[in-house]
Amino acid sequence: MITGIHHVSIKCGSAEDFKKTTAFYTEILGMKVLRSWGEGKDAGVMLTISGSDILEIFASGQESVGNGSVNHFAFYTDDPDECIEKVRNAGYEITEEPDNVDLILKQPIPGNVYPLRVAFCTGPAGESIEFFSERI
């Protein structure tokens, strides 16, 4: 029935925040504009991450929406450290520095380890972003 996630959506508090957020994801993190529409508070854009993965941004949100029931979203990356440095150099808040994490899995066999490298920041719309890679 469900075959995947089409997109993740962010609502910005103003047209100015929309421009800032779009620039963050395109200029700092390297996403490409797939399609855009509207002007001012009616503006929207879909950015492509890797073919079928899409981040959608709207200008029509509230001033502050908080996290709500969504804690964060995560992007696969080959290099969380490089992502964090780009975000830091652009002046955004780093909430967790890059770190190795070993998740101890209960399945398929107790004691299996899932080795990860993760880091977190706060994006321009107040969203929590994780940069996620699997360590080999």
C-alpha positions, -999 to +999 in steps of 0.1 A: +000+000+000+026+026+010+057+025-012+078+053+004+079+088+016+073+114-011+085+144+008+090+161+042+075+196+046+086+226+065+064+257+071+081+290+076+068+319+095+071+345+067+082+351+031+116+363+045+120+331+065+110+311+034+138+327+014+163+321+042+152+285+046+153+278+009+188+293+007+200+272+037+190+239+019+202+249-015+233+270-009+246+254+022+235+218+019+234+216-019+199+206-027+184+215-061+151+232-068+127+206-084+097+229-087+085+262-071+052+282-071+035+313-057+047+346-042+049+360-007+029+340+018+017+317-010+053+307-020+063+271-020+092+250-033+102+214-036+138+206-034+153+173-046+178+156-023+186+125-044+161+118-072+129+107-054+136+123-020+120+157-017+120+185+009+090+209+005+091+244+020+061+267+024+061+304+034+026+302+049+034+289+084+030+305+119+057+325+136+067+296+158+053+261+155+077+242+178+085+205+173+050+192+179+049+154+175+078+154+150+111+153+169+135+157+140+142+145+105+174+129+093+194+131+061+217+104+050+252+117+043+286+104+036+301+130+060+281+144+090+312+163+101+314+182+068+276+190+069+280+203+105+310+225+095+290+240+066+261+247+089+284+261+116+302+284+091+268+297+080+260+307+116+234+281+125+231+264+159+248+230+163+228+211+189+249+179+189+284+177+176+293+147+153+296+116+174+299+078+168+270+059+182+267+021+184+231+010+186+228-024+202+201-042+182+176-067+196+170-081+162+178-101+142+202-114+169+206-098+204+240-080+207+243-070+170+257-035+167+245-008+142+275+016+140+265+052+132+279+087+130+254+114+137+252+151+143+223+176+149+216+213+141+187+237+141+176+249+107+164+284+098+127+275+104+135+261+139+135+225+126+158+199+141+180+182+115+201+151+119+230+142+096+232+104+096+257+080+083+264+043+088+299+035+098+314+005+081 
